[in-house]
């Protein structure tokens, strides 16, 4: 997609949200052979600045540095979930099979998103998908005091983790989860530190599979706004 839109004036920047840093994210960035800037947000700063609560989320920023679409699911074209998970090896652990079964039910609209991006590239500020500042504010999720405290708790947990105080970090990750339970980036980062498969551990009261079953995979991302 970047190859298509870059000559027309749009740059795509991807940001890996991972406190683990370059050692964790590098393999995926290199495997993608991406030509666009591929950054790593080790402190989850973009969560706080843009309101990201899951991945992939995206924002649109115009040539004047103004947000013209706030944080929302940002899926590029890819193979369908059904095709992607069709050839699961027979010896795959049952938990992984269960996770993939739920992931297959997640609904997204990559075609709608890409069509909107193309329209913006073509028409700029006149695109029906480009929002005014007031519309961006109205569309953005509210940021109550609990979310601010959750961001502070999550930042403290990351600081402790990076500083080697890893026994102390989960307490603050749990507090971030309690204060902002809909923020999947907070939960998934902490779960992944405890278990690469984000499964149940004694450190946390939740895990990816249990939580997605609780809300329903169709609600994992907000419904597409197109």
N, C-alpha and C positions, 0 to 999 in steps of 0.2 A: 504493500500500500504506500509505503514511504517513497518507493521508486516512482510511483505514479504521481503523487502530489507534490513532491519536493521541487520539480522543475516549474511548477505552477505557483510556488511561493510559500508553501506550508512545510515547516519542519516538524517532525514527530520526535519527541524525546520520551524514552522509557525510563522509569525509575523503579529499581528493585527495593522494596521495603524489607530490610533484613538487618537486624542488630548484629547478626553474625558477620556482616561485612563482606569484604572482597573474597575471602576464602570460601564462603558459601555460594555467593551469587556468580562468581566468575565462570564456573563451568557452564551455566545456562546462557550467559551472555555470549561466551565464545562459541557454544554449540549453535546459536542462532545465526551467527555470521551477519549480524546486523550492520547496516551502513549508517544508521542514525545514531545520535548520541545515546549511550546506555549508561545511566548513572546508578549509584547505590546510595540510598538514604538510610544510613546506619542508625540514625536517631529518630526515624519516623517523623521528621520535621514536616513533610508534606501532609501527613495526617492532620497536624495542628493547623497548618496554613490553609489547606484547601478542604478539610473535612472529609478526607478519605476514610471509609469505614470497611472497605473490602477491596479485593483485587480481582480483575482489573478495573480500576476506576480511572477516570480521566477528566481533565478540564480543557477548555479551549481558551487560548490567550491570543488576542489580536496583535497587530504590528505596533500598536501603541502601548502594549503591556497591560491591557484591560481584559478582565475575565468576560467572555461572552457566552460561556456556558459553565455552570458550576459542576462540582463533583457528581459523577453519575457512572453507571456501568459503561465500560468502553471496550466492547468486544470487536476485534478485527475478524475478517473472514477466516474460517478454519474448517477442518473436516467436522462433520457432525459428531455429537457424543456417541451416537449409536455405532458409527463407523470406527471411532477412536477406541472404543472399548470392546470391539467385536472379537478380538483375538487375545483375550486374557489367558495367559498360561495356566494349565490345569493345576500346577503346584503353587499358585498364588495363595498366600495366607487368606483365610476366610474373612478376616476383618477387612483386608484390602479389597476383596471382592464386594463386600457389603458397602464399603465407601464408594467404590466405582459405580455400583448399582444406584446409589443415591445421587452421585454426581451426574449420571446419565439423565436424571429427571430434572436437573436444573434448566430453567428456561432462560434463553437470551435471544437477542435480535441483532446479530451482527450485520445482517443485510440492511436493516433500518439505520443502524449507526453509520455504516460506511456511506450510505446514500446521503445522510445528513452532512457528513464531512465533505463529500464531493460537492454538495450544493453550496456549502460555505466557501470552499475554494473557488467555486465558479462565480459566486455573487457577493462575496465579502459581507460587509455590514448590511447589505440588502437581503441576505439570505433569511428565509423564514425561520431558520434554526438558530440564528444569531440573536442574542437577547440584549436588551438595554441593561444598564447597571441596576435599575430598579427591579427589572424582571429577574436578574441573577440573584439579587438579595431575596426576592419573594420565593424563588425556586429552591434556594439553599436550605439545608436542614437547620432547625433552631439549635443554638448552642447554649443550653442552660448551664447554671453553675456546676451541676454534677459532672458535666462533660469536661469542664475546665479542670476540676479536681481529678477526674480520671486521667486526663492528659498529664497532669503533674505526677500522679502516682505511677503511671507507665514510664514517664521519663526517669523517675527515681529508680524504678526497677531495672531499666536499661543501664543506668549509670552503675548500679551495683553489679550487674552482670558483666559489663565490660571491664569493671575494675577488679574482677576476680572474687567478689563477695557473693558467690552464686547461691549460697544457702539463704541469704537474706533477700534476694531479688523476688522470689515467688510471692512473698507476702504482699508486695506492692503491685505485682501483676494481678493478683487476685482482687486487690482493691480497685484497680482500673476496670476489671471485668464487672465487678459489682456496680460501680458507678455508671458504666456505659456498656450495658450488656449487648447492645446491637452493634458494637464495634468489633468486627471480625478480625481486623488486623491486630488488635490488642490480644485477642484470644489465640489466634493462630500462631503469633510469634511466641507466646509463652508456652503453648502446647508443644510446639516444635522443639523448643529447648529441652523439654522433659521427655519427649518421644517423637522421633522423626515422622511417625505416622499420625501424630496428633491424637493419639488414643488416650484412654482413661489412665490416670496416674493418681497416686496419693497426694500429689501437690495441688490439684485443682478439682473443683466440683463439677467440671463439665469437660467435654471433649467434642471433636468435630462431628463425629457420627451421631452421637446422642443429641447434640444441639440442632443439627440440620433435620433430623427426624422430628424433633419437637416443633419446629416452626414450619416444616414442610419444604422440600427442596424448591418448589415453585416460588417460595418467598425468600430464597437466599439472596436474590438481587431485587431491587425495586422494579416494578413493572415498567417496561420501556415507554418513554415519554413521546415517541414520535407520532 
